[in-house]
Amino acid sequence: MAKIILKDKDGKQTEAVSKQEFDSRVNTTNALYSNKYTPYDLHDVLSNEYGDNTLGVINNQFGSVIGGVSLLGNFDSLLVFGGNDVRHALDVGTFSHQVRVSTRTNSSFWQDDLVFKSDYDKLVARVSALEKQIGGGY
């Protein structure tokens, strides 16, 4: 039986495992990278399309999204990960200043956009300016 040799950063052998042992540790059942050329729904990404153990990167080669639960679209990229009945997607806009996090289990789904520090700083500055206009600012 063939063995896979694992080495540390100095090149010293740390372990020899069989392919079956290695595959069980790597925990992936699908290709790690794929291009999508036609719009699809986020439920497709978070479905069992990728098997029980999920780790993958999807590059969207289209400029729009279809209805329903949405991806950012406009040539976005996703990191999809999870296992068994839980799937997560981190969706990063290529041309938009957006990141969306989505999670799906067998019984629930949630999704939210992240707020960047730069967006928060702009909001604080705007609120401060408005407070000064009405006499309540510092």
Secondary structure, 3 states (H helix, E strand, C coil): CCEEEEECCCCCEEEEEEHHHHHHHHCCCCCCEEEECCCCCHHHHCCHHHCCEEEEEEEECCCCCCCCCCCCCCCCEEEEEEECCEEEEEEECCCCCCEEEEEECCCCEEEEECCCHHHHHHHHHHHHHHHHHHCCCC
